[in-house]
Amino acid sequence: MTGDGVRALVIDLGTTCCKVALLAETGRIEALAAEPYARAAPEAGSEDPEDWWETVRRGVSRIDAGRAGIAGIGLAGRGGGMALLDAAGRVIALPSAARAAMTAAARAPLLPAMRRQLKLVRWGRALEGLKAHDPKLFARARRVLGVKDFVAFRMTGEQAIDPASADGWRWSPAVLRRLSVSPDLFPPIRPGWEILGTLRPRPAAELGLPAGLPAVVGGHDGCCANLGAGMIRPGQGCLTLGTVGVVRAVTERPHFGSREFSTLAYPLFGRRWACGGDVASGGRALQWFARLCHGRDGVDAALL
């Protein structure tokens, strides 16, 4: 790490690993670490909120961020994954049978009208699955959060989700009416660039950072990658190779494809949307190739 000046600590909670970087005001990357999750499933990634937090902590420690003169914290995160919290903000541990019931319910066929806000549908159906499987466990639930939103909550004590991660600027009243769970379970939707809160003393000590640093709401990792690549005008497109391969383009209205070919639409800013689809093996294939050629296992092999 070199140079003086203001820096941002950026945390990207992907599917297979967490990337942590220090960015100078110019956008130059001054330090970078990629930390694998300790309890990640091969396809779905880690589903353990405590694993997410511990992975962030290890990644931040690797780049010695506590001495970097950080002005604030930015977050990005994958679309999948959920943390279920009780009234005190504690994580509700889900037995394997309960998690299986939630997964099965979330994967039920979709009505055409429900394709417009998949996050709400998947979360809502998963909660319905838990409610049917274990009503007492479900009764403890007060809030559901995504991966980066849980980490942001652990940092600041505040709860929110950005529009791209929520698949919309507000939770759809039409979809909410079709669900048998309370709308209060879903976090408020706020722009990703807004300051969510400041880093509290206890998580600051765990991360080796000064308390009081501002942290933003953050964004969907894929959409953040698209914006970072300069995909901002209608007609511009971008191919990203994270764990999955994704192709998106900017449009002036959302496109959801057809019954034969489904696309996803994410709000970017203003009236612009990022629309496209993905394939399961993208960067994962490159990681496999790096391990094959270099004889190394783990995330760092994919950064060679």
C-alpha positions as CSV (number, residue, x, y, z in Angstrom):
1,M,0.0,0.0,0.0
2,T,1.5,3.4,-1.0
3,G,0.6,7.0,-1.0
4,D,-1.4,9.3,1.2
5,G,-4.9,10.7,0.9
6,V,-8.5,9.5,1.3
7,R,-9.3,5.8,0.6
8,A,-12.5,3.8,0.5
9,L,-12.7,0.3,1.9
10,V,-14.8,-1.8,-0.5
11,I,-16.2,-5.2,0.4
12,D,-17.8,-7.5,-2.3
13,L,-19.5,-10.5,-0.9
14,G,-19.7,-12.9,-3.9
15,T,-20.9,-16.4,-4.2
16,T,-17.7,-18.3,-3.5
17,C,-15.5,-15.7,-1.8
18,C,-15.4,-12.2,-0.3
19,K,-13.2,-9.6,-2.1
20,V,-11.9,-6.7,0.0
21,A,-10.1,-3.7,-1.6
22,L,-8.7,-0.3,-0.7
23,L,-9.5,2.3,-3.4
24,A,-7.7,5.6,-3.8
25,E,-9.6,8.7,-4.8
26,T,-8.4,8.1,-8.3
27,G,-10.1,4.7,-8.3
28,R,-6.7,2.9,-8.2
29,I,-6.7,-0.3,-6.3
30,E,-4.1,-0.1,-3.5
31,A,-4.7,-3.4,-1.8
32,L,-6.8,-6.4,-2.7
33,A,-7.6,-9.7,-0.9
34,A,-9.9,-12.5,-1.9
35,E,-11.1,-14.7,1.1
36,P,-13.0,-17.9,0.6
37,Y,-16.0,-18.7,2.8
38,A,-15.3,-21.4,5.3
39,R,-18.7,-23.1,4.9
40,A,-19.6,-22.6,1.2
41,A,-21.7,-25.1,-0.8
42,P,-20.3,-25.8,-4.3
43,E,-23.2,-24.1,-6.2
44,A,-25.1,-21.9,-3.7
45,G,-22.2,-20.5,-1.7
46,S,-22.3,-20.0,2.0
47,E,-25.7,-19.8,3.7
48,D,-24.3,-19.1,7.2
49,P,-24.5,-15.3,8.2
50,E,-21.8,-15.8,10.8
51,D,-19.6,-17.2,8.1
52,W,-20.2,-14.1,6.0
53,W,-19.1,-11.9,8.8
54,E,-16.0,-13.9,9.7
55,T,-15.0,-14.0,6.1
56,V,-15.2,-10.2,5.9
57,R,-13.2,-9.9,9.1
58,R,-10.4,-12.1,7.7
59,G,-10.4,-10.2,4.4
60,V,-10.1,-6.8,6.1
61,S,-7.3,-8.1,8.3
62,R,-5.3,-9.3,5.2
63,I,-5.1,-5.8,3.7
64,D,-4.2,-4.0,7.0
65,A,-7.1,-1.6,6.5
66,G,-6.9,-0.2,10.0
67,R,-3.9,1.9,9.0
68,A,-5.1,3.1,5.6
69,G,-6.8,6.4,6.4
70,I,-10.2,5.1,5.3
71,A,-13.0,7.7,4.7
72,G,-15.9,5.3,4.4
73,I,-17.1,1.7,3.6
74,G,-18.8,0.5,0.4
75,L,-20.5,-2.8,0.0
76,A,-21.7,-5.1,-2.8
77,G,-23.2,-8.5,-2.6
78,R,-24.6,-11.5,-4.4
79,G,-28.3,-11.7,-5.1
80,G,-28.8,-15.1,-3.4
81,G,-28.6,-15.9,0.3
82,M,-30.7,-14.7,3.2
83,A,-30.3,-14.1,7.0
84,L,-33.4,-14.5,9.2
85,L,-33.3,-12.3,12.3
86,D,-35.4,-12.3,15.5
87,A,-36.7,-9.2,17.4
88,A,-33.3,-8.6,19.0
89,G,-31.5,-8.7,15.6
90,R,-30.0,-12.1,16.3
91,V,-29.6,-14.7,13.6
92,I,-32.1,-17.5,13.8
93,A,-30.3,-20.8,13.3
94,L,-32.2,-22.9,10.7
95,P,-32.0,-26.7,11.0
96,S,-31.3,-28.5,7.7
97,A,-34.9,-29.8,7.5
98,A,-36.2,-26.2,7.8
99,R,-33.8,-24.9,5.2
100,A,-34.7,-27.7,2.8
101,A,-38.4,-26.8,3.2
102,M,-37.7,-23.1,2.5
103,T,-35.6,-24.0,-0.6
104,A,-38.3,-26.2,-2.0
105,A,-41.0,-23.6,-1.5
106,A,-38.8,-20.9,-3.1
107,R,-38.3,-23.0,-6.2
108,A,-42.0,-23.5,-6.9
109,P,-43.1,-22.5,-10.5
110,L,-43.8,-18.8,-10.9
111,L,-46.9,-17.0,-12.2
112,P,-46.0,-14.6,-15.1
113,A,-46.9,-11.6,-12.9
114,M,-44.5,-12.7,-10.2
115,R,-41.4,-12.6,-12.5
116,R,-41.2,-8.8,-12.0
117,Q,-39.8,-9.0,-8.4
118,L,-38.1,-12.3,-8.0
119,K,-36.3,-11.3,-4.7
120,L,-39.7,-10.7,-3.0
121,V,-41.2,-13.8,-4.4
122,R,-38.2,-16.1,-3.5
123,W,-37.9,-14.7,0.0
124,G,-41.7,-14.7,0.5
125,R,-42.1,-18.3,-0.6
126,A,-39.1,-19.4,1.4
127,L,-40.7,-17.8,4.5
128,E,-44.1,-19.5,3.6
129,G,-42.2,-22.8,3.5
130,L,-40.7,-22.2,6.9
131,K,-44.1,-21.2,8.3
132,A,-45.7,-24.4,7.0
133,H,-42.7,-26.6,8.2
134,D,-42.1,-25.1,11.7
135,P,-44.7,-22.4,12.8
136,K,-42.9,-21.8,16.1
137,L,-39.6,-21.1,14.4
138,F,-41.3,-18.8,11.9
139,A,-43.0,-16.9,14.7
140,R,-39.6,-15.7,15.9
141,A,-38.7,-14.1,12.6
142,R,-38.9,-10.3,12.4
143,R,-36.7,-9.5,9.4
144,V,-35.0,-11.1,6.4
145,L,-31.8,-9.6,5.0
146,G,-29.5,-10.4,2.1
147,V,-25.8,-11.2,2.4
148,K,-24.3,-7.7,2.1
149,D,-27.3,-6.2,4.0
150,F,-26.6,-8.5,6.9
151,V,-23.0,-7.5,7.0
152,A,-24.0,-3.8,6.8
153,F,-26.5,-4.4,9.6
154,R,-23.7,-6.0,11.7
155,M,-21.5,-3.0,11.1
156,T,-24.1,-0.2,11.7
157,G,-27.1,-1.6,13.4
158,E,-29.3,-0.3,10.5
159,Q,-31.3,-2.4,8.0
160,A,-32.0,-1.7,4.3
161,I,-31.7,-3.1,0.8
162,D,-30.8,-1.4,-2.4
163,P,-33.2,-1.3,-5.4
164,A,-31.1,-3.5,-7.6
165,S,-30.9,-6.2,-5.0
166,A,-34.6,-5.9,-4.3
167,D,-35.5,-6.0,-8.1
168,G,-37.4,-2.8,-7.8
169,W,-37.7,0.7,-6.2
170,R,-40.4,-0.6,-3.9
171,W,-41.8,-3.9,-2.8
172,S,-44.6,-4.8,-5.2
173,P,-48.1,-4.5,-3.6
174,A,-49.4,-7.1,-6.1
175,V,-46.8,-9.7,-5.0
176,L,-47.2,-8.9,-1.3
177,R,-51.0,-9.6,-1.6
178,R,-50.2,-13.0,-3.0
179,L,-48.0,-13.9,0.0
180,S,-49.2,-15.1,3.4
181,V,-46.4,-13.4,5.4
182,S,-46.2,-9.9,6.8
183,P,-44.7,-7.1,4.6
184,D,-42.8,-6.0,7.8
185,L,-40.4,-8.9,7.3
186,F,-38.8,-7.3,4.3
187,P,-36.3,-4.4,4.8
188,P,-36.8,-0.9,3.6
189,I,-35.5,-0.1,0.1
190,R,-33.0,2.7,-0.1
191,P,-30.7,4.0,-2.8
192,G,-27.3,2.2,-2.7
193,W,-25.3,5.4,-2.6
194,E,-27.0,6.7,0.6
195,I,-25.2,6.4,3.9
196,L,-26.8,3.6,5.9
197,G,-25.1,4.4,9.2
198,T,-21.7,4.5,10.9
199,L,-19.5,1.7,12.1
200,R,-20.3,0.8,15.7
201,P,-17.5,0.3,18.3
202,R,-17.8,-3.5,18.7
203,P,-17.7,-4.4,15.0
204,A,-15.0,-1.8,14.5
205,A,-12.8,-3.6,17.1
206,E,-13.5,-6.9,15.4
207,L,-12.5,-5.5,12.0
208,G,-9.5,-3.5,13.3
209,L,-11.1,-0.2,12.0
210,P,-11.9,3.1,13.7
211,A,-15.5,3.4,15.0
212,G,-17.7,6.0,13.3
213,L,-16.8,5.3,9.6
214,P,-19.8,5.9,7.4
215,A,-21.0,2.9,5.4
216,V,-23.4,3.1,2.4
217,V,-26.4,0.9,1.7
218,G,-24.4,-0.7,-1.1
219,G,-25.5,-2.5,-4.2
220,H,-26.0,-5.7,-6.2
221,D,-22.6,-7.1,-7.0
222,G,-23.4,-7.7,-10.7
223,C,-24.9,-4.2,-11.2
224,C,-22.0,-2.6,-9.5
225,A,-19.6,-4.5,-11.9
226,N,-21.7,-3.2,-14.8
227,L,-21.5,0.4,-13.6
228,G,-17.8,0.1,-12.9
229,A,-17.3,-1.1,-16.5
230,G,-19.0,2.0,-17.8
231,M,-22.3,0.4,-18.7
232,I,-24.5,3.5,-18.1
233,R,-26.2,4.4,-21.4
234,P,-29.1,2.6,-23.1
235,G,-27.8,0.0,-25.6
236,Q,-24.5,-0.5,-23.8
237,G,-23.8,-4.0,-22.6
238,C,-21.4,-5.9,-20.4
239,L,-20.2,-9.5,-19.9
240,T,-19.0,-10.3,-16.4
241,L,-17.3,-13.5,-15.2
242,G,-17.8,-13.9,-11.5
243,T,-18.7,-17.3,-10.1
244,V,-21.4,-17.2,-12.8
245,G,-21.2,-15.7,-16.3
246,V,-23.6,-12.8,-16.8
247,V,-24.6,-10.7,-19.9
248,R,-26.6,-7.5,-19.3
249,A,-27.5,-4.4,-21.2
250,V,-28.9,-1.0,-20.2
251,T,-32.5,-0.4,-21.2
252,E,-35.0,2.4,-20.5
253,R,-37.7,0.0,-19.2
254,P,-37.5,-3.5,-17.7
255,H,-37.6,-6.6,-19.9
256,F,-38.5,-9.9,-18.4
257,G,-38.2,-12.1,-21.5
258,S,-40.8,-14.7,-22.5
259,R,-42.1,-18.0,-21.1
260,E,-39.3,-19.8,-23.1
261,F,-36.5,-17.4,-22.3
262,S,-36.4,-15.6,-19.0
263,T,-34.4,-12.5,-18.3
264,L,-33.9,-10.5,-15.1
265,A,-34.3,-6.7,-14.7
266,Y,-32.5,-4.6,-12.1
267,P,-33.0,-0.9,-11.5
268,L,-29.7,1.0,-12.1
269,F,-30.5,4.7,-11.6
270,G,-33.2,7.1,-12.8
271,R,-35.3,5.3,-15.4
272,R,-32.5,3.0,-16.5
273,W,-32.4,-0.8,-16.0
274,A,-29.9,-3.6,-16.4
275,C,-31.5,-6.5,-18.1
276,G,-30.0,-9.9,-19.0
277,G,-29.3,-13.4,-17.9
278,D,-26.6,-15.7,-16.7
279,V,-25.0,-19.2,-17.0
280,A,-24.0,-21.2,-13.9
281,S,-20.3,-21.7,-14.8
282,G,-18.4,-18.4,-15.5
283,G,-15.5,-17.5,-13.4
284,R,-15.8,-20.8,-11.6
285,A,-14.5,-22.4,-14.8
286,L,-11.5,-20.0,-14.8
287,Q,-10.8,-20.9,-11.2
288,W,-10.8,-24.6,-12.1
289,F,-8.4,-23.9,-15.0
290,A,-6.0,-21.9,-12.6
291,R,-6.0,-24.7,-10.1
292,L,-5.3,-27.2,-12.9
293,C,-2.4,-25.2,-14.3
294,H,-0.9,-23.9,-11.1
295,G,-1.7,-26.8,-8.8
296,R,-3.2,-24.4,-6.3
297,D,-6.5,-24.6,-4.5
298,G,-8.5,-21.7,-3.2
299,V,-9.6,-18.3,-4.4
300,D,-6.2,-16.7,-4.9
301,A,-5.5,-19.2,-7.8
302,A,-8.2,-17.5,-9.8
303,L,-6.5,-14.1,-9.4
304,L,-3.3,-15.2,-11.1
